[in-house]
Amino acid sequence: MFWGHLATTALEVHLNQLQSPARLKTSAEKKLIETILHAGRHVAYYRESFKRAGVDPNRFNGKEDLKKLPFLTKDDVRNAFPHTIVADGTDIKKCHYSATTGSTGRSLPFIYSPKTFAFYLSTNLRVYTMIGYRPWHRTCYIKYTAMDPLNIGPFFNFHHIPSVAPIEKQMDMLRHYKPDFIDGYASIIYEISRRMTPEDLKIIKPKMILCNSEMSTVHQRNTISETFNCPVYDEYSTEETWMVASLCKRQNYHLFTDNVWVEFLDPDGNDVKPGEPGEIVLTSLKSPAMPFIRYRIGDIGRMSTRTCDCGSPFPVLESFEGRADDSFILPDGTYVSSLKILNTFTMYIKKYLHLMEEFRVIQKEKNLVEIELVKGKEYNESQFKELTDSLSTLLKHQVTINVTIVNTIDLKGKIKRKAIESRVR
């Protein structure tokens, strides 16, 4: 059944690229109305929140009525999952379960139906094919967990490189697999590029590189591109809603309106003009089992009025901003990517679901790291020690790690939580 969904959705997302911009816009507005109507009828959380806001979903007429709906926050999702925010009649055991910290440092669980998960994987594939990927290319993906193998003979040959592995190990794996395509965190690939030797470059010769899961800078992408002598692209996504946008071959971001409805808002909740920075608010269009409606992710972005000659009908965006974390500088002068630190926490959040509610990791000195921790409802000291032991190994046992238990992490009025922070310069 899942493979059938995957084949169908892979065809769907690639056919969407052949539609006109006007037809894509009409289709997205139709899906938006269907999403609101479904949520108001079948999801208890939205039935109540719409009622409190005085909104009748049966009379929802599209984007003009969207501003009448309340925002959804990560705290709302945590408090409602799974009892009220999962659609009535959903068998969670048959769904794909996931959890994330994003860059916020707070555990967030959610589910997708098998059909939605297949669609999300297909949007991944579309990002690949947009930049020239072909099924016979050998691919190395740098993530904290491995996905189920997709290999079909010589096709879809994917190899996992753990994001928390030491950089020497990551480079050894790249030398072994000799990938045509590298997909992973910008900060880690950037770190690898700085370690490459002329001999390495004779072995590791990718045709293209895709950065994801954190904001990559133009400097990072240019450095990586110059090192490996291949084009470097960037995609923007969330674990909760998957693909939001990606760079095309012309280095323009395209917004995937067949997957998400995106608003760019000022502090008063009004739409900003194209080119002006606005808070990104997402509504998922393809996840009826657990919809995200007017979901505040805390990122900032800019819409564009430009068109792109790459042939994609999806609208162009100027930029996404606000996701960069800091790398830690160790006493011996080496750097440890913030994503490796964040992934260490994410692994244990997935291993022990209610171990922690929230955290923040601060490097105050080169040899001193402090963790602010809000305990989860099933906090276990020995399980958390597993995490700190793993973190100490990642930091090469060069730092002291102090843990402070707190009731809440103070945001100091900011929209965006920053889970990983280095105060060392």
C-alpha positions in Angstrom: 0.0 0.0 0.0 2.7 2.5 1.0 4.7 1.8 -2.2 1.6 2.4 -4.2 1.1 5.8 -2.5 4.8 6.6 -3.2 4.5 5.9 -6.9 1.2 7.9 -7.2 2.5 10.9 -5.2 5.8 10.9 -7.1 3.9 11.2 -10.3 1.6 13.9 -8.8 4.3 16.2 -7.6 6.2 16.1 -10.9 3.1 16.7 -12.9 2.4 19.7 -10.7 5.5 21.3 -12.2 3.8 21.3 -15.6 0.9 23.3 -14.5 0.5 27.0 -15.0 1.1 29.4 -12.1 -2.6 30.4 -12.2 -3.8 26.8 -12.0 -1.4 26.0 -9.1 -2.7 29.1 -7.2 -6.3 28.0 -7.8 -5.5 24.4 -6.7 -3.8 25.7 -3.5 -6.7 27.8 -2.6 -9.1 24.9 -3.1 -6.9 22.7 -0.9 -6.8 25.4 1.8 -10.6 25.4 2.0 -10.7 21.6 2.1 -8.1 21.6 4.9 -10.0 24.1 7.0 -13.3 22.3 6.4 -11.9 18.9 7.3 -10.2 20.2 10.5 -13.3 21.9 11.7 -15.3 18.8 11.2 -12.9 16.0 12.3 -10.2 17.5 14.6 -11.3 18.3 18.1 -8.6 20.9 18.7 -9.7 22.9 15.7 -13.4 22.5 16.4 -12.9 24.2 19.7 -10.4 26.8 18.6 -12.5 27.8 15.6 -15.6 28.0 17.9 -13.7 30.3 20.4 -12.7 32.5 17.5 -16.3 32.7 16.2 -15.4 31.0 12.9 -17.7 28.6 11.1 -15.5 26.4 8.9 -18.4 25.6 6.7 -18.5 29.2 5.6 -14.7 29.5 5.1 -14.2 31.1 1.7 -10.4 30.9 1.3 -7.5 33.2 1.9 -9.7 36.2 2.6 -11.1 34.4 5.7 -7.7 33.0 6.8 -6.9 35.9 9.1 -10.0 35.1 11.2 -8.4 31.8 12.3 -6.2 31.6 15.4 -2.5 30.9 15.2 -1.2 27.5 16.2 2.0 27.4 18.3 4.4 24.6 19.1 3.1 24.7 22.7 -0.5 24.2 21.4 0.7 21.1 19.5 2.5 19.6 22.5 -0.5 20.2 24.8 -3.0 18.7 22.3 -1.0 15.7 21.0 -2.2 13.1 20.5 -5.7 13.3 22.1 -7.3 16.3 20.4 -5.1 17.4 17.5 -5.2 14.1 15.6 -8.2 13.6 13.4 -11.1 11.5 14.6 -10.8 7.9 13.7 -7.1 8.0 12.9 -5.2 4.8 13.9 -2.0 6.3 15.1 -0.3 2.9 15.1 -0.6 2.8 11.3 0.8 6.3 11.0 4.4 7.5 10.6 5.5 8.9 14.0 8.2 11.5 14.3 9.5 14.1 16.8 11.7 17.1 16.4 13.5 19.8 18.3 13.8 22.0 15.2 16.3 24.7 16.4 14.2 25.5 19.4 15.4 22.9 21.9 11.9 21.6 22.7 10.5 18.2 22.0 7.6 18.2 19.6 5.8 14.9 18.6 3.5 14.5 15.6 2.3 11.9 13.1 1.6 11.6 9.3 -0.7 9.1 7.6 1.1 6.7 5.2 -0.3 8.6 2.2 1.0 11.9 3.6 4.4 10.5 4.4 4.6 9.1 0.8 3.7 12.6 -0.5 6.4 14.2 1.7 9.0 11.8 0.4 7.9 12.6 -3.1 8.4 16.3 -2.5 12.0 15.4 -1.4 12.5 13.5 -4.7 11.2 16.5 -6.6 13.8 18.8 -4.9 16.4 16.3 -6.1 15.2 16.1 -9.7 14.9 19.9 -9.9 18.7 20.2 -9.5 19.6 17.3 -11.8 19.4 14.2 -9.6 18.9 10.9 -11.5 17.9 7.5 -9.9 21.3 6.0 -10.8 23.3 8.6 -8.9 25.0 7.3 -5.7 23.8 9.5 -2.8 25.2 10.1 0.7 22.8 11.9 3.1 24.0 13.3 6.3 21.3 12.9 8.9 21.0 11.9 12.6 19.0 8.8 11.7 18.9 6.4 8.7 15.8 6.0 6.5 14.5 2.7 5.3 16.6 1.6 2.3 15.1 2.4 -1.1 17.7 0.6 -3.2 16.3 -1.1 -6.3 19.2 -2.8 -8.0 21.5 0.1 -9.2 18.8 2.7 -8.6 18.1 4.9 -5.6 21.4 4.0 -4.0 21.4 5.9 -0.7 24.0 5.7 2.0 23.5 7.2 5.5 26.3 9.2 7.2 25.5 9.9 10.9 25.5 13.7 11.5 26.8 13.2 15.0 29.8 11.1 13.9 33.3 12.6 14.1 34.2 14.5 11.0 37.1 12.1 10.3 34.5 9.2 10.2 32.2 11.2 8.0 35.1 11.9 5.5 36.1 8.2 5.6 32.5 7.3 4.6 32.5 9.8 1.8 35.8 8.4 0.5 34.3 4.9 0.6 31.0 5.6 -1.1 32.3 8.2 -3.6 28.9 9.9 -4.0 27.5 11.6 -7.0 25.2 13.6 -4.8 25.6 14.8 -1.2 22.6 15.9 0.9 23.0 17.2 4.4 23.4 20.0 6.9 25.2 23.1 5.6 27.4 23.6 8.6 28.6 20.0 8.5 29.3 19.9 4.8 31.0 23.3 5.2 33.2 21.8 7.9 34.0 18.9 5.7 34.9 21.1 2.8 37.4 23.0 4.9 39.2 19.7 5.8 39.4 18.4 2.2 42.9 17.7 0.8 43.9 17.6 -2.9 44.0 13.8 -2.5 40.5 13.7 -1.0 39.2 15.7 -4.0 40.5 13.1 -6.4 38.2 10.6 -4.7 35.2 12.6 -3.5 33.8 14.3 -6.6 30.1 15.0 -6.3 28.1 16.3 -9.2 25.8 18.3 -6.9 25.3 19.1 -3.2 22.1 20.0 -1.4 22.1 21.7 2.0 19.1 21.4 4.3 17.7 21.4 7.8 19.4 24.7 8.7 19.9 28.0 7.0 23.0 28.0 4.7 24.7 31.3 3.9 25.8 32.3 0.5 29.4 32.3 1.9 29.0 28.7 3.0 27.5 27.5 -0.3 30.2 29.4 -2.3 33.0 27.9 -0.3 31.5 24.4 -0.6 31.0 24.9 -4.4 34.5 26.1 -4.9 36.0 23.2 -2.9 34.1 20.4 -4.6 33.8 22.2 -8.0 30.1 21.5 -8.3 26.8 23.4 -7.8 25.4 23.7 -4.3 21.7 24.2 -3.5 19.6 24.9 -0.4 16.2 23.7 0.6 13.9 25.1 3.3 11.7 22.7 5.2 10.3 21.8 8.6 10.0 18.3 10.0 6.3 19.0 10.7 5.2 20.1 7.2 8.2 19.0 5.1 9.1 20.9 2.0 8.4 24.6 2.0 10.8 25.8 -0.7 14.1 25.0 -2.5 16.7 26.6 -4.8 16.4 25.7 -8.4 19.3 25.6 -10.9 19.0 29.4 -11.3 19.6 29.7 -7.6 16.1 31.1 -6.9 13.9 29.8 -4.1 10.6 28.3 -5.2 7.7 28.0 -2.8 5.9 24.6 -3.0 2.3 25.8 -2.9 1.1 22.2 -3.5 2.3 21.3 -0.1 1.9 24.4 2.2 0.1 27.7 2.3 2.5 30.3 3.5 1.8 33.7 5.0 4.4 36.5 5.6 3.1 38.6 8.5 4.1 41.8 10.4 4.0 41.9 14.2 0.3 42.9 14.0 -0.6 39.8 11.9 -1.0 41.7 8.6 0.5 40.6 5.3 3.8 42.3 4.5 4.6 43.6 1.0 6.8 41.5 -1.3 10.5 42.2 -0.4 9.7 43.1 3.2 10.6 40.7 6.0 7.7 38.9 7.7 7.1 36.1 10.1 6.5 32.8 8.3 3.2 31.1 9.2 2.4 27.8 7.6 -0.7 25.8 6.8 -0.2 22.2 5.7 -2.3 21.2 2.7 -1.6 17.5 2.6 -1.8 16.1 6.1 -5.5 15.4 7.1 -4.5 13.1 10.0 -2.8 15.9 11.8 -3.2 19.3 10.1 -1.0 22.3 11.0 -3.2 25.4 10.5 -1.6 28.9 10.8 1.4 27.3 12.4 4.0 29.8 13.8 7.5 28.4 13.3 9.3 31.6 14.4 11.3 32.1 11.1 11.4 35.2 9.0 11.3 35.4 5.2 10.7 37.7 2.3 8.3 37.1 -0.7 9.3 38.1 -4.2 7.6 39.5 -7.3 10.3 38.2 -9.6 9.8 35.3 -12.0 12.4 32.7 -12.8 13.4 31.4 -16.2 14.1 27.8 -14.9 10.6 26.8 -16.1 9.1 26.1 -12.6 5.6 27.5 -12.1 6.0 27.8 -8.4 6.4 31.4 -7.0 9.8 32.8 -6.2 10.9 33.9 -2.7 13.7 36.3 -1.9 15.0 34.5 1.2 14.5 32.7 4.5 16.1 34.1 7.6 16.6 33.3 11.2 17.6 29.7 11.6 21.4 29.9 12.0 22.8 28.5 15.2 26.3 28.8 16.5 29.2 26.3 16.3 31.2 25.6 19.5 34.9 26.3 19.6 36.8 23.7 21.6 40.0 24.4 23.7 42.1 22.8 21.0 40.7 25.2 18.4 38.5 22.8 16.5 34.8 23.5 15.7 31.8 21.4 16.6 28.7 22.1 14.5 25.6 23.2 16.4 23.7 20.7 14.3 25.7 17.8 15.8 24.9 19.1 19.2 21.2 19.5 18.4 21.1 16.0 16.7 22.5 14.4 19.9 19.5 15.8 21.8 17.1 14.8 19.1 18.3 11.2 19.1 17.5 11.0 22.9 14.2 12.8 22.5 13.2 10.1 20.0 14.7 7.3 22.2 13.0 8.5 25.4 9.9 10.4 24.4 9.1 12.2 27.6 12.7 12.5 29.0 12.8 16.3 28.6 10.4 19.1 27.8 12.8 21.8 26.8 16.5 22.5 26.8 19.1 25.1 25.9 22.9 24.5 25.5 25.2 27.5 26.1 29.0 27.5 25.6 30.1 30.2 28.1 33.8 29.5 27.8 35.9 27.2 25.6 36.0 24.6 28.4 32.6 25.2 29.9 29.1 24.3 28.6 25.9 24.8 30.5 22.6 23.0 29.8 19.4 24.5 31.0 16.9 21.7 31.2 13.1 21.5 31.7 12.4 17.9 32.8 9.9 15.8 30.9 7.1 13.9 32.7 9.2 10.7 32.6 12.6 12.3 33.3 15.2 9.7 34.4 18.6 10.8 35.6 20.5 7.8 34.2 18.9 8.2 30.8 19.8 11.9 30.7 23.4 10.9 31.7 23.5 8.8 28.5 22.9 12.0 26.6 25.5 14.1 28.5 28.0 11.2 28.0 27.3 11.3 24.3 27.7 15.1 24.3 30.9 14.9 26.1 32.3 12.4 23.6 31.2 14.7 20.8 33.0 17.6 22.4 36.1 15.4 22.7 36.0 15.4 26.6 37.5 18.9 26.5 34.8 20.7 28.3 32.9 20.6 31.6 29.2 20.1 31.2 27.0 21.6 33.9 23.2 20.9 34.0 20.8 23.3 35.6 17.2 22.2 36.1 14.7 25.1 35.4 11.0 25.4 35.2 11.0 27.3 31.9 13.4 28.7 29.3 13.2 32.5 29.3 12.8 33.8 25.7 13.2 37.4 26.7 10.5 38.5 24.4 11.9 36.9 21.2 9.8 34.9 18.7 12.5 32.4 18.0 14.0 30.0 20.5 17.7 29.4 20.1 18.6 26.0 21.6 22.4 26.1 20.8 24.3 29.2 21.7 28.1 29.9 21.8 29.3 33.0 23.6 32.9 32.2 22.7 34.4 34.4 20.0 
